[in-house]
């Protein structure tokens, strides 16, 4: 019973972290597009869609890195955090080159 509660709290923290990250990515772009009177809603909507796609791709990459690193006997959590918080596409390429052999 206690384990389910811990997992629920952990999932809630991850969801909150993901939502906060998306908000921090999307807000500056939305404000930048909102300065123009014409097409500001379209620009803000497009920026949210682009931010959502980038967010989902980065999140999927972090999950893949976590599983791959864990399967290879490395610290999956550390590598996933590296990919998530360091400049995403570059950190993923770095992981692919530095990951341990099977």
N, C-alpha and C positions, 0 to 999 in steps of 0.2 A: 504494500500500500504506500509506504513511504517512497519507494523507488519511482512509482508513477508520478508522485508529486514533484520529485526532483526533476524528472524528465520534462514534465509540463512547464516547470519554471525555467528550465534550460531552453526549451523551445520558445517560450515567450521572450526570453532575453535575445535569442537569435532573431526572432521576428522584429523586435524593437530595434535591434542594431541594423537590420536590413532596411526597415522603413526610414530610420534616421539617415542612413547613408544615401538612400534615394532622394530624400528631401534636400539634403545638403548638395547633391549633384544638380537637382532640378531647379531649385529656387533661384540661383544666380542667373541661369539661362532664361528663366521666365521673366525675371525683372529686366533683363537686357532687352528682350523682345517687346516688353510692355511699354518701352519708352516711345515707340513709334505709334502714331494714332491709327495708321492703316495696317491691317493685317496682324495686329498684336495678338489677337486670340489664336490665329492660325500659327503664328510663330511660337507662342507659348505652348500650344498643343503639340506641335512638332518637336519642340525641345523635350517635352515630357515623354513622348514616344521614344525618341532617341536615347534619353537617359534611362528609360526602362529597359530597352534592348541591351544597352551596355551593362546595366546592373545585373540583368539575368545572365548574360554571358560571363561576367566576372564571377558571379555566384556559382554558376555551373562549373567553371574552371576551378574554383577553390574546392568544391566538393570532389571533383575528379582528382585533383592533386592530393587531397587528404586520403582518398582511397588508394591511389597509386603508391604514395609514399608509405602508407601503413602496410600495404602488401609487400613492399620491397624491404621492410624492416627498418625504415627510417621514421623520424618523428613526423607523423602526418599532420598533427595540429600546428606545429611550427611552420611547416611548409605551406599549409593552407593559409595561415595568417600572413605569411610572406607574400603569397600571391594576391591576397585580398587587399592588403594595406599598401604595398609598394606598387608603383605604377604598373597597372594590371597587364597589359600585353607583354611588356618587356620582362616582367617577373615570371610570367608563364614560360617564356622562351628560356630564361635563365634556369628555371627548374628542369625543363626538358633536357638541357645540356648537362646539368649537374646531378641529376637523379642517380641513385645507386643502381648498379646492374642487378638483374634477377639472380 
